[in-house]
Amino acid sequence: MSREFDARLQTMFADANMELDGANFVGRVMTNTLAWRNRLVAALAGLSLVVAICVLVFNIPLLQITQQVSLIFTTALIDVGEGWTALLLAPVNNIGSLLILTAKALRIIQKKMAGASYVN
């Protein structure tokens, strides 16, 4: 390697070796996190408002809606009949528990991927 390349490399490494302002970085991360959380809350509030307006406009009885949602989420996935097996599998043998377990598994995978370190 020639001295010309060596001098250029030393200059590049010297330019790249700068201190990062930790407080500024943390401030930007917190601002972005709070903005994301505020957008999520606003979206959920807007969705709730739209549902409430639809219920009022279309005069749908709220009790009937909750009964239908409850009926859908408690529908059995597998018919296990009667007896102790039905009692044993009742908490996990429905659509609601399948949705909850799927969401939990996706959250665990997302946390593992977000916290993965690729540095040895």
Secondary structure as UniProt FT lines:
FT   HELIX           3..16
FT   HELIX           22..58
FT   HELIX           62..73
FT   HELIX           84..89
FT   TURN            90..92
FT   HELIX           95..114
//
